[in-house]
Amino acid sequence: PVTSIEDLYKRAVALTGEPKPIEFLDKVVGIVRYRDGSVIDVVRQVKA
């Protein structure tokens, strides 16, 4: 059956509870580069 993303989200929240915000540290653990070498994003370490 086809289900909307909103209904899937409601079902997930009902099963697992409201998600907590993710906290990040300042440490960069990855760099996303475009094919010309320019930096388009960075990936930061998640606080444990």
Summary of the structure (lengths in Angstrom):
residues: 48
radius of gyration: 17.0
end to end distance: 37.5
largest distance: 44.6
contacts: 67
relative contact order: 0.20
helix: 25%
strand: 38%
